[in-house]
Amino acid sequence: MKSLRTTLAFTVSSLAAAQWLDDKALGSCRDIECPGTNLDACPVSNQTYVNIGVDTFPYNSSSSQSNNLTWTIGVHVYDVDDPDDGLPRVVEKAFFLGTPEGLNLTTNTDRGGCAVLMETYDLLQNSRTPIRQRCEQTIGEGCHKELQDNVLSFAKDQGNQFNGSSDACDGLEQYLWTVSGDGSKCAFDWRKVHYIPLIGPSAPKALTEEQNSTTECYPTRPTTNDLTLVQNWNNSGTIWYNDTTDMLNSLNLALTVFWDKNGDADVKTQDSHVSCLWPLYESVGSDKNKNSGSGPKESGSTERTQGTMWAVMSVALVAIWGLL
């Protein structure tokens, strides 16, 4: 039987998670108690991510068997001690899909599905405030609705015309190029975009038990979810503040769409979701330091960002000092 302390802790954790779920805002390490230590870092499958952001959205919402999925972005920083090369810094961004245990999308034959991951959205990377806000607030209501309507229209009108999700994702790429013209409410650069099948044999596979054995942090909710590394890439710059800020704070969009292969086109059998993803600088560890008085007082998102940035910059200064 669970102790009262355990039950209360679970209740508090559930309430915290419920807040970001209900607000439809991005979740942080603090919201999902990941990691549950004084460290900000989140080890997942032999990689350590210094910050994460988590978004949740419905899957198969028209069915009685509906579930919630999650998108998680994690960032890892690589520094190279080479002053002759401008002290380069690389920021890896990784994108994980969280799916309910037992929902094996790779073997699903009744549905189709694609993810569209955009590497950069330069229009907002310097003006976006790193606070909790809904995706509609971040990119604008008109742009958000346009993206959601476009992928839904594709799923409804064209999704079943392809042999599989892989071919359908290629078709979605052509479709989005066609409808994103001069009249678009979104100022996007569609050149750095990844179209990835989420259903069928070509879809990325969930992390194995061996990979999960090195996972000390499970950045999804509920923790029984399976995690799948869908895509990752590197952003290159230098250790200097402006470069690092742009790489860490740049916004990435994830468009997710599913459809029933045998569904009636006049019945809502499609799901689409637009996720605005960036790393948040909140963790259980930072809260413990703040509440115990051992850390600096926080006063809003700017100081959280500056705190993380100063930590990264401190590492860079030490590296430079060692080279002098």
N, C-alpha and C positions, 0 to 999 in steps of 0.2 A: 504494500500500500504506500502511496506517495505521502511524504510528510507534509504538514501544513506549509512549511517554508518552501518546499518544492512546488506545491500547488500555487502559492502566492506568486512565486517567481515566474511560473509559467503564465499566470494570469496577467501579470504586469507586462511580460514580454509580448503576449498576444495582443494586449491593448495597444502597445507601442506599434506593433506591426499593423494593427487595424487602422491606426491613424493615417499612415501613408497609403494603405490600400484604399480607404474611403476617400481621401483627398485626391486620389489619382495623380499624386505627385511622385517624384523619384524618391526611392528609399536609399538609405545609407547603411553602413556597417552597424551603426547604432540601432537602427530600426529592427534589424534582424539578429542583433547580438552576435555579430560575426566580425572579427573574432571576439571571444569572450574574455580577453586578457587585456593587459595594459599596452599591448602592441597594437599599432594601427594596421600592420601588414596582414594580408589575408592569403595564406598558402593554399593553392589549388593545383593539384596534379603537377608537382615538381616546379611550379612557378609561384612567385610571391608578388601579389598585387598591392601597391601601396595605398590605393583607394579604389572604391567601387561605387557603382550606382545601379539600382535595381528598379525595374518597372514591371508591373503585373497587368495582365489583360486576359479577357475571356477566350476560350476555345470551344467550338461547337455549341455556341450559346443558344441556338434554337432547339437543342436536344435536351432531354431530361438527364442525359449523361454529361452535361456541360462541366468543364473544368477551367481552372485558371492556369495560365502559363506565365513565365517570367523571362525578361531579358535582363542580363547582367553584363555591365561593362567593367572591366578591370584594367588598371594601368600599371606597367612596370617600367622602371627607369634604368637605362644602361649608360654609364659614363666611360669615356675612353681617355686615359691620361696621355694625351698627345698634344702639347702646346703648339707644335708645328702645323697641326691640322685644325687649329681654332678651337681646341677643347670641345670636341663634338659630344652631343648627347642624343640618345635615341629613346623615344617613348613608345613602348609597345602597347597597343590597345587590343584587348581580347574580348570577344562577345560570346556569351554562353546563353543557351536556351534551357530553361528549366521546365520539365514536363512531369506530370504526375506519374508516380511509380506504376508500372504496368501499361502505360500508354506508349507503346512502341510505334513511333511514326514511320520507321523504316519498313515495317511489314504491313502497313495500312494500305488496303487496296480500294477502299470506298471513297477516299478523299484525295484531293490535291492540295498542295500548299507551297508557298514561296516566301522567302525573306529577301528584302531589298535593303542592303546596308550601304549608307553613304559615308564615304571617308571624311569629307569636310563640308562644312557649311560656313564659309568664310564671312558671310554677312553678319553673323552673330558672335563670332568667336571672341571679339574684343568688347562687344557691348553687352553680352549676356551676363546677368548677375548670377553668381553661383549659389543662389538661394533656392528653396523649394518653390517651384511653380509648375503648373500644369503645362503640358506640351502645347496646348492651344495658346496659352499666354506667351510662350517662348517664341513660337514661329508665326503667331497670328491666327485668329479664328478662320479667316478665309483660306489661308494656305493649308491649315490642318484639314479643313473640310474638303478642299480640292484633292488632296492626296488620298484621303480615305475614300472619297467617292470614285476616284479614278481606279484604284485597285479593286474596289467592289464591282465596278462596271466591267472590268476585265474578267473577274471571276465569274460573273453572272452570264456574260455574253460570249466569252471565248474560252473559259477554263476547260470545258469538256471537249474542246476541239483538238486537244493534243493527246499523244499516246501516253505521256507520263509527266510528272512534275518537272523533270529536268527540261523537257521541250517547252512546257508551259512557261517556265521562268524565262527562257529565251524569248518567247512570245510577249511576255510581260515587259521585257526590256524594250522591245520595239514599240509596244503600245505606249509606254510612258514617254518615250522620245516623241511620239506623234502628238500626244495631248499636252505636252509641256512646252507650248510655244510662247509667242509674245504676249498673249493674253493671260498667261499664268500669274497667279497671285504669289507664287513662290519663286524667289530669285536663286535658282539652284544651278550648280555646275554638275551636270550629269555624267562627267567623264570619269570620275573616280567612284564607281558604284559597283557593288557586288550583288549578283542575282543568284540565290542559293536555293535549291529544292529542299523543302523541309519534310516531305513525305515520299516514301518509296526507297528503292535500293540505292539511289544516288544521294540520299540525304546523309548528312554527317551523323556519325554514331555516338551514342552516349559514352561517357567516360567508363572505362572498365573498372573492375574491382581493384586491380593492381594500381591503376592511376588514382583511384579514390583512397587507396591506403596512404598516400602522401598528402591527402587533402585535410588540413587542419581546420579549414573554414569552409562552410558550405553556403555560398552567397545566393541563396534562393529561399523561398518560403512556399509551402512547408519544407522542412529539411528532408522529408522523405522523397522529394522530387529527384528525378534523374537530371544530371547536368550534361550538356553537350556543347563542346567547343565548336561553334559554327564558323567563325572567321577570326583572324587576327592579322594585324599589319603593324608596320613601324613608321613612326613619324620622326624625321631627322632634323636636328637643329644644333644648337650649342648650349653650353651650361648657363649662358647669360639669361638674366631674368626675363626679358621680353620674349625670347625664344621659348623658354620653358613654360611661361604662362600660356602662350598661344597653343603649344602642343598639349598641355594638360587640360586646358579649359575649352578647347575647341569642341563644338557640338557635333554629335553624330546621330543621324536619323536611322531608325529601323522601321521599315514598313513590313507588316506581316499580313498575309492573306491566306485563307483556307476556303475550300469549297467542296460540296458533295458531288462526286462524279455522276451519281444517278439521281441528283435532286431535280425537282421541278424548278425551272427558271423563274416562275412566278412566286415561288415560296422562298422565304429567307433561309437559305441553307449555306450562306457565305458569312465569313467573319473577316473583318479587316481591322487593323490597329496601327496607329502611328505613334512610335516611341521616340522621345527626345532623350538621348543618353549622354551623360557626362559624369565624371567621378565626383562624389561628394566627400567632404572632409570631416565627417563625423564618425566617431567610433565609440565603442564601449570604453576603450582605454582613455580617450580624451575626456569622456565624461567623468571617469573615476578620478583623473588628475584634477579636473575642474572642481568637483565636489569635495575632494579632500584638501584642496588648497595648495596642492603641490604643483599645479600648472597655472598658466596665466589665465586671467579672467577673460571670458569670451563676451563679445558684444556684437553679435551679428555675423553675417556670412563673410564680410570682408576680412575680419580678423581670422576666421577659420582658414580662408584662402591664404592669407599672408603667413599664418603659422605653418601651414604645409609648405608653402613656397620657401620660407626661410629655412625650414629643415632641409629641403633639397639644395638650396643655395649654400648652406653651411658645409654640406658634403663636398660641393664643388670648390669652395674656398680652401678646404683642407687639402684637396687634390692639387690645387694650384700651388699652395704653400710648399707642398712636398716636392714640387718640380723646380722650385727656385734654388 
